Amino acid sequence: MATVVLNVKIDETLKEKLRRYAEENNENLSTATEKLLLSAFEITDDADVSEDDIDSQHTEEEVTPFTPKEIKALRKILKKRK
């Protein structure tokens, strides 16, 4: 089995919970994360959950346009880069 790197952004509280779990089970963070992910997939496979039930790629986020003040600040930053 090939090993790959997975970079994810998670809440700090969740990371601490994961770190404690790894420590209690004498595992490193990577091993504990892999183990928990595998068990989560086993549970969803057993529960007859479809991909559509857990896929959040098609959810819409509320997006607010930049204010004139923010646009001005962005232009200023971009100008400094040149």
C-alpha positions as CSV (number, residue, x, y, z in Angstrom):
1,M,0.0,0.0,0.0
2,A,1.4,3.4,-1.0
3,T,1.5,6.1,1.6
4,V,0.5,9.7,0.7
5,V,0.3,13.0,2.5
6,L,-3.1,14.5,3.4
7,N,-3.3,18.1,4.5
8,V,-6.5,19.2,6.1
9,K,-7.7,22.1,8.1
10,I,-9.5,21.2,11.3
11,D,-10.7,22.9,14.4
12,E,-8.0,23.2,17.1
13,T,-10.2,21.5,19.6
14,L,-10.6,18.5,17.3
15,K,-6.8,18.3,16.8
16,E,-6.3,18.3,20.6
17,K,-8.8,15.5,20.9
18,L,-7.1,13.5,18.2
19,R,-3.7,14.2,19.8
20,R,-5.0,12.9,23.2
21,Y,-6.5,9.8,21.5
22,A,-3.1,9.1,19.8
23,E,-1.3,9.5,23.1
24,E,-3.7,7.2,25.0
25,N,-3.3,4.5,22.4
26,N,0.5,4.9,22.1
27,E,0.3,6.0,18.5
28,N,1.5,8.9,16.5
29,L,-0.9,11.5,15.1
30,S,-0.7,10.0,11.6
31,T,-1.5,6.4,12.7
32,A,-4.3,7.5,14.9
33,T,-5.9,9.6,12.2
34,E,-5.6,6.8,9.6
35,K,-7.1,4.3,12.1
36,L,-10.1,6.6,12.9
37,L,-10.7,7.4,9.3
38,L,-10.8,3.7,8.4
39,S,-13.2,3.0,11.2
40,A,-15.4,5.8,10.1
41,F,-15.6,4.5,6.6
42,E,-16.4,1.0,7.9
43,I,-19.3,2.4,9.9
44,T,-20.6,4.3,6.9
45,D,-20.3,1.3,4.7
46,D,-22.2,-0.8,7.2
47,A,-24.9,1.9,7.5
48,D,-25.7,2.0,3.8
49,V,-24.8,5.7,3.5
50,S,-24.4,6.8,-0.1
51,E,-21.7,9.2,-1.3
52,D,-24.4,11.8,-1.9
53,D,-25.4,11.7,1.8
54,I,-21.9,12.8,2.9
55,D,-20.7,14.9,-0.1
56,S,-20.7,18.6,0.7
57,Q,-19.1,19.8,-2.5
58,H,-22.4,21.0,-3.8
59,T,-23.4,23.1,-0.8
60,E,-23.5,26.8,-1.3
61,E,-21.6,29.2,1.0
62,E,-22.9,32.6,1.7
63,V,-20.5,35.0,0.0
64,T,-20.5,38.7,0.6
65,P,-18.9,41.1,-1.9
66,F,-15.9,43.2,-0.8
67,T,-16.7,46.6,0.6
68,P,-15.1,49.6,-1.1
69,K,-12.8,49.9,1.9
70,E,-11.6,46.3,1.5
71,I,-11.1,46.8,-2.3
72,K,-9.0,49.8,-1.6
73,A,-6.9,47.9,0.9
74,L,-6.4,45.0,-1.5
75,R,-5.3,47.4,-4.3
76,K,-2.8,49.0,-1.9
77,I,-1.4,45.5,-1.0
78,L,-1.1,44.5,-4.7
79,K,0.6,47.8,-5.6
80,K,3.3,47.2,-2.9
81,R,4.0,43.8,-4.5
82,K,5.0,45.3,-7.9
